[in-house]
């Protein structure tokens, strides 16, 4: 989003569903042209290892900045695992794979092009 050129606000309900299945729901919308907001729900036990297989290092290569609204999530990276809990803001660098330790809800902001590439890859693996 470019400063001073536009403002944007969106709710989860206004955001189109981009991916769903098995209890997983991803709603995403570009805001500002080069930034995408995503509202994500992952049920307990969701492991996205298979979904991102085929990406470099078999990990998501898109950076994400966000806030965990509910639950606990383990983020697996080449340098080790980290657990995130409700109430924490986060930054996930490229090279991660999430595992939902409980039901999880979070909102994140990501570069649109990179995020679209990952989601297109995931959709192709699911299809």
N, C-alpha and C positions, 0 to 999 in steps of 0.2 A: 504494500500500500504506500503510495507516495504521500508525503506530508503536505497538508494544506490543499490537496487537490480534491479529496472527497472523504466523506465519512461513511461508515458502514456499520450496521448492527443487524444481527439475525438471531433468531431463536432456533432451538433444536427442531421444533415442530415445523418451522418454515424451510428447513434445510432438506433437500431431496435425499432419499435413500440411494446410495451408490452401490451398496453391497449388503446382502443379508443371506442368512442361512445358518442352521444349527444353533440358533439363538444369538448369533453375532449380528450386530447392526452397525453399519457405518453410514453416516450421513455427512455429505461434504458439499461445499460450495466455495467457488472462488470469490474472494473479496479483494478489491483493489487490483485485480489483474494478475499479480504475481504471487499472491498469498492465498492459500486455501485453509478454511476453517473446517474442522471435522469434529463431529459428535460421535463418540464410539461407545458401544456396549459390548462387552465380552463376558459370556457366562463363565462361571468357575470351571477351571480345567481347560479352557481354550488355549491351545498351543499352536502358534502360527508358523512353526518350523516348516511344515509341508507347503504352506501357502507361499512362502518366500524362497523356497528351494529353486535354484536356477538363477537367482540374483547373484551378483558378485559375493563370494564367500558364503553363499546361501543365507544371506541376512538382508534385512531392509536397508537400503542405501539412501533413504531420505531422512534429513534431520527434522525433528519435531520439537516444538516448544509448547508446553501446555500445563494443564492443571487436572489432577486426579480428584474427581468429585466423590467417588465411592469405591471402596474395595482395596485390594492389595494385588500388585502386579510385579512379577519378576521379569527383569529385562536382562537377557543373556547377550553378552558381547564377547569378543575374542579376549578381552582383558579381564573377564570375570562377570559374575552376576551381581545385580543390584536390585533390591526390593523397594518399591515405591508404595506409599499408603495414601489413603484419602486425606486431603488437606494439603498435599505437597504440590508445589509447582515443579516442573521438570524440564530438562533439555535432554533429548536422546540424540546422540550423534549418529551419523551413518554407521551401519554395521551392527544392528541389533535385531533380536527376535523376542517378542513378548510371550509370556505365559501368565494367564490369569489365575492367581492363587485363590481368589474369591470372585464373586460377581463384581465386575469393574465397569465404571462409567468415567470417561474423561473427555475433555475437549482439548484439541491441539491445533496448532497453526504451523503450516509447512509450506515450503516453496512449491508453487503449483505444478511446475513441469516435473520435478522429481517425484512428487506425490502421485501424480497421474500415471507416471511410468510404473511405479510400484503397484498401484491399484489395478492397472491394466494387466500386469503380470499375474496378480492374484486371481483376477476374474478368469483369465485364460487357464490357469491351473484348476480352477473350480469347474470350468465348463467342460 
